[in-house]
Amino acid sequence: MVHTASTPSSGWPATFPAWVEHHARQRGQRPAMREKDLGIWQTITWKEVAEQAEELANGLAALGVRKGEHVAIVGENRPRLYLAMIASQYLGAIPVPLYQDAIAAEMLYVLQDAEVRVAVVEDQEQVDKMLEARDSCPALQTIVYDDPRGLRNYADESLLSFESLAGMGKKFKAENPGHVAQAKAEVRPDEPAAMFYTSGTTGKPKGVVLTHHALIDRALVIQDLEQLTDREDVLAYLPPAWIGQNMFSYTQFLVTGFTVNHPESPETVSIDMHDIGPTYYFAPPRVLEGLLTQVMIRMEDASALKRKLFHACMGLARRVGTRILDKDPTVGAWDRFKYAVGDLLIYGPLRNALGMSRVRVAYTAGEAIGPDLFEFYRSIGINLKQLYGSTETSVFVCVQSDGQVRADTVGPPVAGVEIRVAENGEIQVKSPGLFKEYYKNPEATAESFTPDGWYHTGDAGYLDTDGQLKIIDRAKDVGKLADGSLFAPKYIENKLKFFPFIKEAVAFGNGRDEVCAFINIDLEAVGNWAERRGLPYAGYTDLAGKQEVLELIRDCVEKVNADLAQDPKLCACQVARFLVLHKELDPDDDELTRTRKVRRGFIAQKYGVLVDALYAGREHQFIETEVKFEDGRIGKISADLRILPAKVFPGDMKKVA
């Protein structure tokens, strides 16, 4: 089954350097980037972006950076790091963003694989990581840093401040006045524009090479679909190394010419969102879950009258809110009036509290979102839509259209994309946004495509009757219970994580008689719940083991089971037994990827004794686990974990065609 859509014609610039020049000419005095520094927003115009990027490009050229070379970019979202990416592309070099929260040992593989000679980093923390990695990466010669705080006494000859690089650029330009202009002119659309490393859920990360054409084409398609203009405001707060953030705050920024706003720090994102009021917003489900948890915590602390009003209004919103957002003419006048009152009293203030009062288009992607979570945001008037894609597809494969938004689909293919579903249920794609190759890995590149040229997404799903794509799970994760019933772990986990008290969940059941689960509590939400009940605790492990907390989580699990019982396809996937883990799953312990995706196979192996205990019918199991602390030290956490049964409900066993 194949579904295709056509790409709109384009007479736009074909490379990122050409786009920067285009914006400098067309909207030179418009704000391109803002950064909050010491509580004050500083603005950089498009004219200044072009000038500063050229200065940095001359500086990089003075360091010997040439076409085809990789330049590592490490840090939070910062204007200077974005300028460094632009400057690299001016020279035909290839920026390689790295996750800023990764430890030096994780960065080392990428630095070695990409043969990085120059790294541009944010601050002392990242400088220290580069210096540590350099011992095993002799190719790394120069580390350019943005923030000088804490680096005054560093005497390493490889270190170079941004100001020094700019000074080198001025000198180089005086001696080689046409070098950068010629380099920009030689950049071709089919050449690499950036390289992003995969999260490595099943092995070593792979460098995904994306061309100027692939990235720009996808950005133009979404600009056309959503009618984006240079008046949009975007908040760049997610890791720049994640293709999702990079597409929204870098590629689309350079193509559409809107303003990207850089928060002062990760801790001030909520405040900075209120300052800016983004009009175009992007968040993975975990961020939306976190925001909802904050709302629910605040409501628990509100007066009884406010709680009653909130729940009454949310009941109305669930019934008619999404229909009103979709401009459904069948919603009655009385319901519209009540919703308008609710908007005045609850929904409007709630959108404002979330920093989403001005949001015109919001997307969520990165992993599947629970339908309840998705509908919550839409019901209060936020135009949240799902999209589907990956690093290898330049993000945009499917996007939901206004008025055609459903919780159980990710929308139809966008312009230029062809989709087919293989006999085994895997989704396969053709698109102008497809990656060029996996860097230095021709075998993996070849394996990613079918003999007739379709890209293997690795996801299982199907196109429904109106052409919208439904994702079930990762193809490798979808399995069957011992009785042949469908087992889709991610679907179960997402339903569990809708509850503010549950931060992570890992479901097991493939080939088994029943489904069991590991659960991580949300320390802030459960801690708040415990404090209001006078329940003392000493940290995560103590709180997670308390009987009252276990009963709280059991109630959440049983509500999910009651919901699953109504689903003819997944009613057999109700969670029969569960335990609350004694520690939070952590990327530093290799249990999650840097984008916080569960490494299911690794967890099953690492905690095999707990999986065995769940299925052996035990009531408790002792476990001792090695953990890595932020400063690099190794420690151990041990606990005797309680294993609880959960009520399983009679399911709707009607056969589904």
C-alpha positions in Angstrom: 0.0 0.0 0.0 1.6 3.3 -1.1 0.6 6.8 -0.3 2.3 9.8 -1.9 2.1 13.6 -1.9 3.7 16.1 -4.2 6.3 18.8 -3.3 5.5 22.4 -3.9 7.7 24.1 -6.5 10.6 26.1 -5.1 12.6 29.1 -6.3 14.3 29.6 -2.9 18.0 29.6 -2.0 19.5 26.1 -2.2 22.1 26.2 0.6 22.3 27.5 4.2 24.9 30.2 3.4 22.7 31.5 0.6 19.7 31.6 3.0 21.7 33.7 5.5 22.6 36.2 2.7 19.0 36.2 1.5 17.7 37.2 5.0 20.4 39.8 5.5 19.2 41.5 2.3 15.4 41.0 2.8 15.1 41.6 6.6 18.4 42.8 7.7 17.1 44.8 10.7 14.6 42.1 11.8 15.5 40.2 15.0 17.1 36.8 14.1 18.1 35.7 17.6 17.6 36.8 21.1 19.5 35.6 24.2 18.6 36.3 27.8 21.7 37.3 29.7 21.5 38.4 33.4 17.8 38.8 33.0 17.9 41.1 29.9 17.0 39.9 26.4 19.8 40.8 23.9 18.9 40.9 20.2 21.0 40.0 17.1 19.6 41.1 13.7 19.9 39.2 10.5 22.4 41.7 9.2 24.5 41.1 12.3 24.1 37.3 12.0 25.6 37.4 8.4 28.5 39.7 9.5 29.4 37.7 12.7 29.1 34.4 10.9 31.5 35.6 8.2 33.9 36.8 10.8 33.9 33.4 12.6 34.2 31.6 9.2 37.4 33.6 8.6 38.6 32.6 12.0 37.8 28.9 11.4 39.6 29.2 8.0 42.6 30.6 9.9 42.6 27.4 12.0 42.7 25.5 8.7 39.0 24.4 8.6 38.2 23.4 5.1 35.4 21.9 3.0 34.2 18.5 4.2 35.8 18.8 7.6 33.7 18.1 10.8 33.4 20.8 13.5 32.0 19.6 16.8 29.4 22.0 18.5 28.8 21.3 22.2 26.5 23.2 24.6 23.1 24.5 25.4 21.3 26.7 22.8 23.5 29.8 22.5 23.6 32.3 19.6 27.4 32.0 19.3 27.1 28.2 18.9 24.5 28.7 16.2 26.8 31.3 14.5 29.6 28.7 14.7 27.4 26.2 12.8 26.6 28.8 10.2 30.3 29.8 9.9 31.2 26.1 9.4 28.7 25.8 6.6 30.0 29.0 5.0 33.3 27.1 4.5 31.6 23.9 3.3 32.5 22.2 6.6 30.0 20.1 8.5 28.8 20.9 12.0 28.4 18.0 14.3 26.3 18.8 17.4 26.9 16.7 20.5 24.7 16.2 23.5 25.8 18.7 26.2 24.9 16.4 29.1 26.9 13.5 27.8 30.0 12.5 29.7 33.5 12.7 28.1 33.6 9.0 27.4 30.4 9.2 25.4 31.6 12.2 23.4 34.9 10.4 22.7 33.4 7.9 20.3 31.8 10.7 18.2 35.0 12.8 18.3 37.0 9.9 17.1 34.5 8.7 14.5 34.0 12.1 13.0 37.8 12.9 13.2 37.1 16.2 14.8 40.0 18.6 14.8 38.1 21.8 16.0 35.4 21.8 18.7 33.3 24.9 19.5 31.9 24.6 23.1 29.8 26.7 25.5 31.7 26.8 28.8 34.1 25.4 31.3 32.1 22.2 31.8 32.4 21.4 28.1 36.0 22.5 27.9 36.8 20.0 30.7 35.2 17.2 28.8 37.1 18.1 25.6 40.4 18.2 27.5 39.6 14.8 29.1 38.6 13.3 25.7 41.7 14.7 23.9 44.0 12.2 25.7 42.4 9.5 23.6 41.7 11.8 20.6 44.9 13.3 19.4 43.3 14.7 16.3 41.5 17.3 18.5 43.7 20.4 18.2 41.6 23.4 19.0 38.8 24.0 21.5 37.0 27.3 21.0 34.9 28.4 24.0 32.0 30.9 24.4 31.7 31.6 28.1 35.1 32.4 29.8 33.9 32.0 33.4 36.1 29.7 35.3 38.7 29.4 32.6 41.0 32.3 33.6 43.8 30.0 34.9 43.6 27.4 32.1 46.9 27.6 30.3 46.3 24.9 27.7 47.5 26.0 24.3 44.6 24.3 22.5 42.1 26.7 24.1 40.8 29.7 22.2 38.2 32.3 23.2 35.5 33.4 20.8 36.9 36.9 20.9 40.4 35.5 19.9 38.8 33.5 17.1 37.0 36.7 15.8 40.4 38.5 16.0 42.0 35.8 14.0 39.2 36.1 11.5 39.7 39.8 11.0 43.4 39.3 10.3 42.8 36.3 8.0 40.2 38.3 6.0 42.6 41.2 5.5 45.2 38.8 4.1 42.6 36.6 2.2 39.7 38.9 1.4 37.8 36.6 -1.0 38.4 33.3 0.8 35.0 32.9 2.6 33.0 34.3 -0.3 34.5 31.8 -2.7 34.0 28.9 -0.2 30.3 29.9 0.1 29.9 30.0 -3.6 31.3 26.5 -3.9 28.8 24.9 -1.5 26.4 22.7 -3.4 22.8 21.6 -2.4 23.7 17.9 -2.5 26.7 18.2 -0.2 26.5 17.5 3.5 25.2 20.3 5.7 25.2 18.7 9.1 25.8 15.3 10.8 23.7 14.0 13.7 24.5 10.9 15.7 21.7 8.4 16.4 20.8 7.7 20.0 22.4 4.2 19.9 19.5 2.3 21.4 20.7 -0.9 19.8 24.5 -0.4 19.4 27.1 2.3 18.6 25.7 5.6 17.5 25.8 6.2 13.7 26.6 9.5 12.1 23.6 10.5 9.9 24.8 12.7 7.0 22.1 15.2 5.9 22.5 17.5 2.9 21.5 21.1 2.4 18.8 20.0 0.0 17.3 17.4 2.3 17.0 19.8 5.3 15.9 22.9 3.3 13.3 20.9 1.3 11.6 19.6 4.5 11.7 23.1 6.1 10.0 24.7 3.0 7.3 22.0 3.0 6.3 22.8 6.6 6.6 26.5 6.0 4.0 26.1 3.2 1.8 23.7 5.2 1.6 25.9 8.3 1.9 29.3 6.6 4.9 30.1 8.8 6.3 33.7 8.4 9.3 35.7 9.7 7.1 37.0 12.5 7.1 33.6 14.4 8.8 33.4 17.8 10.5 30.1 18.7 12.0 29.1 22.0 15.2 26.9 21.6 15.4 24.9 24.8 16.0 21.3 23.9 19.4 19.7 23.1 20.7 21.2 19.8 22.2 17.7 19.1 18.7 16.3 18.7 17.5 16.6 15.2 14.0 17.7 16.3 15.3 20.8 18.1 17.9 21.5 15.3 15.2 21.3 12.7 12.9 23.8 14.5 15.4 26.3 15.9 18.2 26.1 13.2 17.0 24.7 9.9 13.6 26.3 9.9 15.0 29.4 11.5 17.4 29.8 8.5 14.8 29.0 5.9 11.8 30.9 7.2 13.7 33.7 8.8 11.7 33.9 12.1 13.2 34.7 15.5 14.8 32.1 17.7 15.0 32.9 21.4 17.6 31.3 23.7 16.7 30.9 27.4 19.1 32.1 30.1 19.5 28.5 31.4 17.5 25.2 31.4 16.2 26.2 34.9 14.6 29.4 33.6 12.8 28.0 30.5 9.4 28.3 32.1 10.0 32.0 33.0 11.5 32.7 29.6 8.6 31.1 27.8 6.3 33.6 29.6 8.6 36.4 28.5 8.6 35.5 24.8 5.2 33.8 24.3 6.3 31.6 21.4 4.0 31.3 18.4 5.5 28.1 17.0 6.3 25.5 19.7 7.8 22.1 19.8 8.0 19.6 22.7 8.5 15.9 23.1 5.9 14.1 25.2 8.2 14.0 28.2 8.2 17.8 28.4 4.4 17.9 28.0 4.1 15.3 30.7 6.3 17.4 33.0 4.3 20.5 32.4 1.1 18.7 33.1 2.6 17.3 36.3 3.3 20.8 37.5 -0.3 21.8 36.8 -1.7 18.9 38.7 0.6 19.5 41.6 -0.6 23.1 41.8 -4.2 22.0 41.6 -3.7 19.6 44.5 -2.6 22.5 46.6 -5.6 24.7 45.5 -8.7 25.2 47.6 -11.6 22.7 47.4 -13.7 25.3 45.4 -10.9 25.8 42.9 -10.4 22.1 42.5 -14.1 21.5 41.9 -14.2 24.3 39.3 -11.1 23.0 37.6 -12.4 19.4 37.3 -15.8 20.6 36.1 -14.3 22.8 33.4 -11.9 20.0 32.4 -14.8 17.6 32.0 -16.5 20.1 29.6 -13.1 20.6 27.8 -12.7 16.9 27.3 -16.2 16.7 25.8 -16.2 19.7 23.4 -12.8 21.5 23.6 -11.1 19.6 20.8 -14.2 19.9 18.6 -14.3 23.6 19.1 -10.6 23.9 18.3 -11.3 21.9 15.1 -14.1 24.3 14.2 -16.7 21.5 14.4 -20.1 23.2 13.5 -22.1 20.5 15.4 -21.0 21.9 18.8 -24.1 23.5 20.3 -24.4 27.2 21.3 -24.9 26.4 25.0 -21.7 24.3 25.1 -19.9 27.0 23.2 -21.0 29.6 25.8 -20.0 27.3 28.7 -16.6 26.7 27.1 -16.1 30.5 26.6 -16.8 31.0 30.3 -14.4 28.1 31.1 -11.8 29.8 28.8 -12.1 33.0 30.9 -11.9 31.2 34.2 -9.6 28.2 33.6 -8.3 27.5 30.1 -6.9 30.9 29.4 -5.1 31.3 32.7 -3.9 27.7 32.3 -2.5 28.4 28.8 -0.8 31.5 30.3 0.6 29.4 33.2 2.1 27.0 30.6 3.6 29.9 28.6 1.4 29.0 25.6 -1.0 31.9 25.3 0.4 32.9 21.8 1.0 29.5 20.4 -0.4 29.2 16.9 1.1 25.8 16.0 2.6 23.3 18.4 4.1 20.0 17.5 5.0 16.9 19.5 7.4 14.1 18.3 10.3 12.0 19.4 8.2 9.2 20.7 4.5 8.2 20.9 2.3 10.4 23.1 -0.5 9.1 25.2 -3.9 10.0 23.9 -5.1 11.4 27.2 -2.1 13.7 27.4 -2.5 14.8 23.8 -6.2 15.5 24.2 -5.6 17.5 27.4 -3.6 20.1 25.6 -6.0 20.3 22.6 -9.0 20.5 24.9 -7.8 23.7 26.5 -7.3 25.4 23.1 -3.6 24.7 22.3 -3.2 23.6 18.6 -1.0 20.7 19.5 -0.4 18.3 16.6 1.7 15.1 16.1 4.4 14.7 13.5 6.3 11.6 12.5 9.8 11.3 11.3 13.4 10.5 12.3 17.0 11.8 12.0 17.3 9.9 8.7 14.3 11.6 7.2 15.1 15.2 8.2 12.2 14.9 10.7 9.1 15.6 8.6 7.5 12.5 7.1 3.9 12.9 8.4 2.2 15.9 9.9 -1.4 16.3 11.1 -3.4 19.0 9.3 -5.6 21.5 11.0 -9.1 20.1 11.4 -7.9 16.6 10.8 -6.2 15.9 14.1 -6.7 12.6 15.9 -4.9 11.2 18.9 -4.4 7.8 17.3 -2.6 8.9 14.1 0.4 11.0 13.2 -1.3 12.5 10.1 -0.9 11.9 6.4 2.5 12.1 4.5 3.6 15.6 3.8 4.4 16.9 0.4 7.1 14.9 -1.4 6.8 11.8 0.8 5.8 8.4 -0.3 4.9 5.7 2.3 4.2 2.1 2.0 3.6 -0.6 4.5 5.5 -3.9 4.1 3.9 -7.3 4.6 5.5 -7.5 8.0 3.8 -4.2 9.0 6.9 -2.1 8.8 6.6 1.5 7.5 8.9 2.3 4.5 9.5 5.7 3.2 10.8 7.7 0.1 11.4 11.4 0.6 13.5 14.3 -0.6 14.6 14.6 3.0 16.3 11.3 3.3 19.8 11.2 4.6 22.8 10.8 2.3 24.6 8.0 4.2 25.7 6.8 7.6 29.2 8.2 7.9 32.0 5.7 7.2 29.4 2.9 7.4 28.3 1.7 3.9 27.0 -1.6 5.3 24.6 0.1 7.6 23.6 2.5 4.9 22.8 -0.3 2.5 20.9 -2.2 5.2 18.7 0.8 5.8 17.1 0.6 2.3 15.1 -2.1 0.5 16.5 -3.4 -2.8 14.1 -1.1 -4.6 15.2 2.0 -2.7 12.7 2.5 0.2 14.0 3.5 3.6 13.3 1.0 6.5 11.9 3.1 9.4 11.8 0.2 11.8 8.4 1.3 13.0 5.2 -0.8 12.8 2.0 0.8 11.7 -0.6 1.1 8.9 -2.4 3.8 6.8 -6.1 4.0 7.7 -8.9 4.6 5.3 -8.4 8.4 5.1 -4.7 8.2 4.5 -3.5 9.0 8.0 -0.6 6.9 9.4 -1.1 5.0 12.7 2.1 4.0 14.6 1.8 0.9 16.8 5.3 0.7 18.2 8.8 0.0 17.1 8.6 -3.0 14.8 11.2 -4.8 16.9 9.3 -4.2 20.1 5.9 -5.3 19.0 5.3 -8.9 19.9 2.8 -11.4 21.1 1.8 -12.8 24.4 2.0 -16.6 24.9 -1.7 -16.9 23.8 -1.0 -15.0 20.5 -2.5 -11.6 21.7 -0.8 -8.4 20.4 1.8 -6.9 22.8 2.7 -3.3 22.2 4.9 -2.2 25.2 5.2 1.5 24.3 1.5 1.9 24.1 1.1 0.5 27.6 4.0 2.6 28.9 2.6 5.9 27.5 -0.8 5.2 29.2 1.0 4.7 32.5 3.0 7.9 32.1 -0.1 10.0 31.7 -0.4 9.9 35.5 1.7 12.7 37.1 3.0 10.2 39.7 4.6 8.0 37.1 7.8 9.3 35.3 8.9 6.2 33.4 7.6 2.7 32.8 9.0 -0.4 31.1 6.6 -3.2 30.1 7.5 -6.8 29.6 5.3 -9.6 28.1 6.6 -10.8 24.7 6.2 -14.6 24.7 4.9 -14.5 28.3 1.6 -15.4 29.8 0.9 -11.9 31.1 2.3 -8.4 31.1 4.5 -7.1 34.0 6.1 -3.7 34.4 8.8 -1.7 36.1 7.8 1.8 37.2 9.7 5.0 38.1 7.8 7.4 40.3 8.0 11.1 39.6 9.9 12.3 42.7 8.5 15.9 42.6 4.8 14.8 42.1 4.9 11.9 44.6 7.0 13.9 47.1 4.4 16.7 47.0 1.6 14.1 47.5 3.5 12.6 50.4 4.2 15.9 52.1 0.5 16.9 52.0 -0.2 13.7 53.9 2.5 14.1 56.5 4.4 11.1 55.1 8.2 11.6 55.8 10.8 10.2 53.4 14.6 10.4 52.9 15.1 10.5 49.2 13.9 8.6 46.1 14.6 5.0 47.3 12.9 5.5 50.6 9.8 7.2 49.1 9.5 4.6 46.3 9.4 1.7 48.8 6.6 3.1 51.0 3.4 1.1 51.2 1.3 4.2 50.7 3.2 5.1 47.5 2.9 1.5 46.2 -0.9 1.6 46.7 -1.0 5.0 44.9 0.8 3.5 41.9 -1.3 0.4 42.0 -4.4 2.6 41.7 -2.8 4.2 38.5 -2.0 0.8 37.1 -5.5 -0.5 37.6 -7.0 2.6 35.9 -4.8 1.8 32.9 -6.0 -1.8 33.0 -9.6 -0.7 33.1 -8.9 1.5 30.0 -7.1 -1.3 28.2 -9.9 -3.7 28.9 -12.1 -1.6 26.5 -9.6 -2.0 23.6 -10.3 -5.2 21.6 -6.7 -5.3 20.2 -4.9 -4.7 23.5 -7.2 -5.9 26.2 -4.8 -8.8 26.9 -2.0 -6.3 27.7 -3.3 -5.4 31.1 -0.5 -5.2 33.7 -0.8 -8.2 36.0 2.1 -7.5 38.3 4.5 -4.5 38.8 7.2 -3.1 41.0 8.5 0.4 41.7 12.2 0.6 40.9 14.6 1.7 43.7 16.3 4.2 41.4 15.4 6.5 38.6 16.3 5.3 35.1 19.2 7.4 33.9 21.1 8.1 30.7 24.4 8.1 32.7 23.6 4.5 33.6 22.9 3.6 30.0 19.3 2.8 30.8 17.9 5.7 28.7 19.3 7.4 25.6 20.2 11.1 25.7 16.7 11.8 24.3 15.3 9.7 27.2 14.1 6.8 25.2 14.1 3.5 27.2 16.8 1.0 26.3 14.4 -1.9 26.8 16.8 -4.7 26.0 19.6 -3.3 28.2 17.1 -2.8 31.1 15.8 -6.4 30.8 19.3 -7.7 31.0 20.6 -5.4 33.7 17.5 -6.1 35.9 17.0 -9.7 34.9 16.7 -10.8 38.5 13.7 -8.4 38.9 12.0 -9.6 35.7 12.4 -13.2 36.9 10.9 -12.3 40.2 7.9 -10.7 38.6 7.1 -13.8 36.6 8.0 -16.2 39.4 5.2 -14.8 41.5 7.4 -13.6 44.3 6.3 -10.9 46.7 9.6 -9.2 47.0 13.2 -9.3 45.6 16.5 -7.8 46.8 18.5 -5.9 44.3 21.8 -4.0 44.4 22.6 -1.7 41.5 25.8 0.2 40.5 25.2 3.8 39.6 27.3 6.7 38.2 27.2 10.0 39.9 27.5 13.3 38.0 31.1 13.8 39.2 32.1 10.5 37.7 32.1 8.5 41.0 30.6 5.0 41.1 28.3 3.9 43.9 25.7 1.3 44.7 22.0 1.4 45.7 20.3 -1.6 47.2 16.7 -2.3 48.2 14.3 -5.1 48.9 11.6 -4.3 46.4 7.9 -5.2 46.9 6.1 -6.8 44.0 2.4 -6.1 43.8 -0.4 -7.7 41.8 -2.9 -5.4 40.0 -6.5 -6.0 39.2 -7.1 -7.2 35.7 -10.5 -6.5 34.1 -12.6 -8.7 31.8 -11.7 -7.6 28.3 -13.6 -6.8 25.1 -12.5 -9.9 23.2 -14.5 -9.0 20.0 -12.4 -9.8 16.9 -11.2 -6.7 15.0 -11.0 -6.9 11.3 
